[in-house]
Amino acid sequence: MSWQDKLRNVEPYQAGEQPKIKNLIKLNTNENPYHPGEKVMAAISDFDAAVLPLYPNPDADDLKHSLAQYHGLKDEQVFLGNGSDEVLALIFLTCFNGQAPVLFPDISYSFYPVYCELYGLNYEKIPLNEHFEIIKEDYYKENSGIIFPNPNAPTGLLVSLEFIEDILMHNQDSVVVVDEAYIDFGGESAVTLLEKYPHLLITQTFSKFRSLAGIRLGVALGNQEIIAKLYDVKNSFNSYPIDSLAQVIGKASMDDSVYIKENARKIIETREYTKRQLKNLGFVMPDSYANFIFIKHPQKDAEYIFQKLRENGILVRYFKKPRINQYLRVTIGTQEQMEIFIENIKKIID
C-alpha cells in the first residue's frame, strides 16, 4: 500500500461563490445586507489591541452570559464555536455515535453528509415530499441521531414547534438537532422545548440574523450534559476559543438586539414583496420563512436565468443536483437590490 492510499478521500462541502468582481449584487450566500449595528461599530473602534498578544478568555464568559440571558437559559446551556459549521462538526463527532444511521432530509444543508463521510458515520437521507416538506413520520425509526434545519435550506420551509415535539417524543434515545440558522426571519425558536426535552440540541449563528458572517461565531443551546460533552470533544479536538475581538463584537451584538430585529423586519418585508413580484411573473416557490427564497420558472431553464443574471452583475445560487436543478436560491437583499433583481428577471424571461 502506497502513502497515497493512506490519505483520506472525502468530497468536500461546496460553499457559495465569493467573487472578487466588484459592484456585484450578491444574492448567493444568504448574508444580511444591513450593517451589524452601532454598538458593534463602537466596540470595534474601542477595542484595545493591547490584549492581542494574550490568549482570549477560553470560556467567553461575558458573551456566553449574554446569550443565556437572551434565551432564558443558564450559562452552562450555551456552547460557542468558531462559526456554526464548527459547532455542527463537533455535534456530529460528539452526539451521533451509533450503528444505526443518522437521519436528515435529502434536500437540506449539504454539509451534513460531508460530516458523516468524514467521520465514517452511517447515515440516511430521508426524501422530502413533492412539495419539499419534511414528513415527520419518516423519522419514527431507529437512528443514531436526527438533524434538520428549521427553516430548511434551500427551501425556506418552516415546521412548527408541535412538529418538532412529535419528532422528539418518538426519538427519546437519540439527540435531535434543530439547526436554526434562519429562525429569526419568521419562525419560532425551539428553545422553549429545551426544559422538557433533554435530548434536544439547537444550533444558531451570528452570520445571518446578526450580520456578522465575517467573525465566524456559532452557538449551540441544550441541556448542561450535552453542552459539557461538546466542550470536552472541542477541547480534545482543538484548543481554539472564540478570539478576543469576536467575543467583544458578539457581546455588542447581543446588546444591540432591538436594532437587529428591526433589520430582520425589513428583510421579511422585502422577502414578501419579492415573492409577490415573482409570482406575478409566473415563478413558483415554497413559502419561505428564511432570508432567501427558492424559485422556479415553469418555462425558463434555471441555469440559463442564473447565467444571464450573472452577466448582468447579479449573483444567485444554482444547485446542479437532482430534484432541484430547475430552482434558484435567492438571498433577500435590500429593497433597492431586490427591485433591480426583479427588473433584470423581467428582461430575462420576456
Secondary structure, 3 states (H helix, E strand, C coil): CCCHHHCCCCCCCCCCCCCCCCCCEECCCCCCCCCCCHHHHHHHHHCCHHHCCCCCCCCCHHHHHHHHHHHCCCHHHEEEECCHHHHHHHHHHHHCCCCCCEEEECCCCCHHHHHHHHHCCCEEEECCCCCCCCCHHHHCCCCCEEEEECCCCCCCCCCCHHHHHHHHHCCCCCCEEEECCCHHHCCCCHHHHCCCCCCEEEEEECCCCCCCHHHCCEEEEECHHHHHHHHHHHHHHCCCCCCHHHHHHHHHHHHCHHHHHHHHHHHHHHHHHHHHHHHHCCCECCCCCCCEEEEECCCCCHHHHHHHHHHCCEECEECCCCCCCCCEEEECCCHHHHHHHHHHHHHHHC
